[in-house]
Amino acid sequence: MSSEAASGAGPQEHLTLTTGSRSTPLGFTEDDRGVYLVAKDRTAQWPIFALREGKVSLTRHGSRTASGGVTLISDREDRERILTLFRAKYGEAQFERWYSRPARVLRVDVATTSPTGTVVADGQYQRWLVAEFDGIAHEYDRHILGNRMNVLLRDRSLALMRPLFRSNHLLMEVGCGSGTETMTLLADGHELIAVDISAQMLEVVREKARSQGCSEQLRTFHLAAREVGALEKELGIESLDGAYSTYGALNCEADLRPFRDGLARLLRPEAPFVAGVFNRWCLFELVGYGLTARWTRALGRRTNPIPVGFTRFFIDTWAYSVVEFADLFAPGFHVERVEGVPVFLPPSDLTSYAEKFSRRFGLLEHADAWAGRRFPFNQLGDHFLMVLRRSEGPLPGISPS
């Protein structure tokens, strides 16, 4: 029985959620808008299966079955309204134990009373993605800055980008998140075009820019990575001096070709593009999990998409090797530099291993950075940072004159 079901309420207060062949007993509440479910733990599998498939069946009291599409609730007011329903139904003690700090709140839009009826929503994955990032936007800095290895990732990307972009003026960031790198580059005097799939993340970035007095240097656009080509009308062809996308947005796209072509048309010839990419081959996981014979995790990144449960991320993820990524961006871009980040130090979900050596972390970080710039270790980081430059030649979609 799942932890969400162990609320202490009687059996009549539960339903069974079914996705594919998986069934999970859960507490629930409902109103005229739908049936609501709460996952206490972000690693719980049932909401991932439900959101990935976009449909579930609900069985109450062992017989009454309904099916419907699933929506992840990210709006804070709506979440609070739903949690108030859970508090009223289960009482204060059980609410505090199981529902007060939810990782996810889901709504099932019941569409039919047939046990075989289902609703499949178009664009389910993108809606799931948007809702996940909207839901964590105001806590994202705590997630990044509260983890030593996440801070290391940003330190390494900024150490690479600041000298690279020193003479560049207008930059674009794709997948800006809460603006960890954005604010530093704005402070350096650059103008930034910040793009993100989450409107809430963009609002966090705008508020930071206002508070630091650099909002006039920032423009934001609510777009997915694959949609950046739409900015051609706003910005013009070959208008950008540089671009970057680190640690997230590119690994959320099943097909990077629309992004590649759109970006190529926005960048001037020889302009740099820095990509921070979740690597298919991670030395720390290969060795660490391999030594304990946990081969599923050691080789968990070998196929795409990587489902939730095989990575630390809360959505399905697409990983690339250095060679795969370089080939994907050729011939419109050529590779200038590759760094593994980190190589010997652990990924952010295993940061407890790094904390054991906290007194020597500075030395270990320096050694890891040195190794990460050298073959073959630059191919084997948890992520890799790749510097590409837009090649001379005809732009995608435009025939040579």
N, C-alpha and C positions, 0 to 999 in steps of 0.2 A: 504494500500500500504506500502511495506517495506521501511525503510529509504534508503536502497541501490537503490531503484527505484526512489526516490524523488530527482534525481540529477539535475533537471531543464532542462534536455535535452528533445527534442520532443519525442512523442510517437514512432516514427520510430526508435528511438535509444534504445528501450527496447525490451526485450523478456520475455516470461513467462516460469519459471522453474517449472516442475511438478515432485514430488516424491510421489508415491502412490496416495492419494487423495488430496494432498496439492499442491497449486499453488501459486507462488510468482513472481511478476513482478520485474525485475532486469535490471540494466545497464550491459553492456557487451562490450567486444572487442574480436577480433579473428585474427588469422593468419593461415598459412597452417598447424600448429601443432594442432590447436583446438580452442575451444571457451573458453574465460576466464571470470570468475566471481569473484567479490571481496565482502567479508563480512567485514564491518567496525567494528562490535561489536562481541566479542567472544561468547556472549550469544545468538546471532542470531540462530534461530532454523533451517532455511532452509539448511545451509551447513552440519549440524549434520545429518539430515535426508538423505541428498544426500550421504554423506560419509558412513553412516551406511548401506544404501541399495546398494551402489556402482553403481547406475545407475540413470539417470534422462531423462526426455523428455524436449526438448526446443521448444517453439513455437514462431515464429517471425511473426509480422504483423498479428496475429490472425489466420494464416492458415498454413504456412510452418512449419512442425514439423520434428525434428530429435531427435534421442536418442543416448545415449552413456555412456560409463563408466566415472567415476569421479576420479580425482587424486588431492590430496592436494599438492601444490607446496611449498617446504621448502627451496630449493636452493636459496641463496640470489641473485645471479646474474640473475637467471631466473625470480625471483620476480621483480627485478628492470626493467628487459626488458619488462615484462608484464605491470607494472605500467607506463612505458613510453608510451605504447600504449594507456592506459586510459587517460593520460595527453593530448596526441595528439588529441584524439577523443573528449573529453569533455571540454577541455580548462582548463587553470590554476585555475580559481576561483572555478569551480565545482570539479575539481580534489582535491584541497586542502580541500574542505568541506567533500567529501565522500570517497576518495580513497587514500589519502596520507599516512595514518597510518593504514593499513589493519590488521585485526586480522587473516584473512585467505584469501589465493588466490587459487582458484580452476580452474582446466582445465577439460573441457568436451571433451573427444575424440569421436567426432561424428562418429557413425558407420553405420547409416542407415537413410533413409528418411521416413521410415514407422512410423506412429504414434504409432504403437504397438511394434516396435522393441526395444530391450534393450540389453545391454551388462552387464554381471555379471562377475566381475573379481575375480579370485581365490585369497584367502588370502587378501581380501579387508580390513578387520579390521586391520591386522598387518601392511599393508602399510599405512593406516590412522594413526595408532599409531606411527610408525617410523617418518612419515612426521611431525606430531604434535610436537614431542619432538625435532626433528632436527630444526624445525622452531623457537623454543623458547630457544634453547641451550645457545645462547650468551646473553639472557636477564634473564636467570633463576635465577641467584643470586639476581638480583633486585627484582624478584617476591618473593623469600624466605626472604631475609634480609630486605626488605621493609615492611614486615608484622609482627607485634609483635607476633601473634599466630604461624606463621610458624617458627619464631625464637625459640619460646617456645618448639615446637615439637622437634627441633634439640637439644636444650639444654637438654631436658629430656632424649632423646635417648643416647646422649653422656654421661650424668651423670650415666646412667645405664651401658653402654658398656665399659667405660674406666677402671673401677675397675674389671669388669668381664673378660676383655681380657688382664689384666695386665701381666699375665705370658704366654700369647699366642704369637706366633711368626708370623705364616703365616695365614692371614685372607682373606676371600673373601667377597666382597660386591656385591650384586645383585641389579641392578638398582641404579647405583652410581649417576646418574644425573650430576650436575655440581661439585660434590665433596665436599659438605658442611661438611659432616662427614669424608670423605676420608682424607682431609688435616690434620685434627686434629689427626687422628690415625697414619698417616704417621709421623707426628711430634713427636708422642709418641714412635716412633722407630719400629713400626710394618712393615712387608712387606704386600702389598695389591695386591690381584687379583681383579680388578674392571671390572664388567660386566655391559653392558647396551645395550638396543635395539637401541639406537641412536648413530651413529658414530660421530655426531657433539658434543654430550655431552662428549663422550670419549676424543675428541680432546681438549675440554675445560679443562678437568681434567688433561690431559697430560701436557698442557701448564702451569697450576698452579703448578704441581709437578716440572717442569723444573725451573720455576721462584723461587721456594722455595728450590731448591737444593736437592730434594728427589726423583728424577725421577728413580734412580736405584732401589728404593724400590717398584716401581709400575709396574705392568703388566696389560694391558687392553685387553678385549675380547669383540667383537661386537656380542652379543648373546641376545636372549630373555630369560626370567627367565626359561621357560620350557626347554631350550636347554642347561642348565648348565652341564648336564650329558656328553656332548661332550668334556668337559675339562678333563675327566678321562684319555684320551690318552696323553694329555699335562702334567697333574699334577701327575697322578697316583692315585690308590685307597687309601683311608684313608690318604691323604696327608695334609689336612687342619686342623689347630688348632682351627679354629672358623669361623663363617660366620654371616652375617647380611643382612637384606633387610628391609628398613624402608620407610613407607609412600608413596607407589606408585606401585612398580613393581609387587608385589604379587596381588594387586587388579586389575591389567590389564590382568590377566590370567583367562580364562574361566574354565580351569582344572589345578589344582595345583599338581596333582599326578605325572606327569613327572618331575616337579621341585623337589618335595619331594624325589623321588627315586634317582634322579641324585645327589642331595645334600647329601643324606645318604651315598652314595658310596664314596663321596669325603671327608667327615668328619671322623676323627678318633673317636673311641668309647669314649663317654662321652664329646666330644667336644661341646661347646655351639653354639647355633644358636639363634639370636635375630631377631624376626619378628615384624615390625611395621605395623599394619593392620587397614584399614578403617573398623570401627565397624558397625555391623548391627543395634545396639541399642545405640543411642546417647542421653544421658539424657538432654542436653541443648536443642536439637531440639524437643524431645518428650514433654518437659514441655513448652518451649517457643512457639512453633507453636501450641501445644495443647491448651494453654490458649487463643489463638486468633482463635481457631477453624479451623486452616489451617491443616486439617488432612492429606491431600495429602503429604505435606512436613513433617509433624510430623512422618508419617509412610512411608516416601519415600524410605527408605533403606530396606524394608521388602522383596522385591523380587529381584532376579538376572537375567540378569544384570540390574543395576540401570541406566536408560537412562539419557542422558544429559538433564538438566533442573530440575532434582530432586536432584542433588548434585551440588557442586561448580566446579566439574571437567569438562574438555572440551572433554572427551571421555566417552564411556560407562564403567561402573565400577562394579566390583563384590565385595560385602561386605560379611563379616563373623562375626558371634558371637564368643565369646571366646570359648564356648563349641564346636561349629562347627569346628573351626580351630584346636583345640586340638584333636578332634576325627579324623580329616583328616590326621594328622601327626602321629597318633598312628598306630601300636605299634613301629615303627622305631624310634620315639622320645618320650621323656616324659617331661612333663611341670614342670618347676622349679619355675616360677614366672610370675605374670601378673600385669600390671599397666594400668590404664585408663589414657589417655592423650588427651586433658584435660577433666575434668569432669564437674566442675561448670563454668569454663570459656568458652567462645564461640568458635566455629570453626573459621578457618581463614577467611571465607567469611563473618563472622559477627563480625570482629575485632573491628568495630566502637563501639560496646557495651563495649568492654574491655577498649578502649581509654577513655571512660567516667570516668573510675576509675584509670586513669594513675598514679595519685599520690600515690595510694595504691596498684599499680599493683604488686609490690614485695611481699607484704603481701598476696595478693590474690593468687599469683602464688605458694607461700609456702604452703598455705592451700590446694590448688588444688592438689599439689603433695602429700601431706599427705593423702588426701582422696583417691586419685587415686591408692594408694597401698593397700587399704583396701576394703574388700567385704562389700556391693555389688557394690561399686562405681568403683572398678577395672574392672567391666564388662560393664560399661556404659559410657566410654569415647568416644569422637569423633573418636579417634583411640585407640587401645590398643597395648602395648608393651608386647610381650610374650617371655620369655627365655625358650628355649627347649634344651634338651641335646640328642645327638645321643645315642640310646640305644645299649647295648651289644647285640650280636646276629648276625645271617647271614645277609649279605647285600642283597638288592633287586636284583633279577636276578641271584644270586649265590646260588646254593644248598649247604646245610651244608655238610661238609666232613664227 
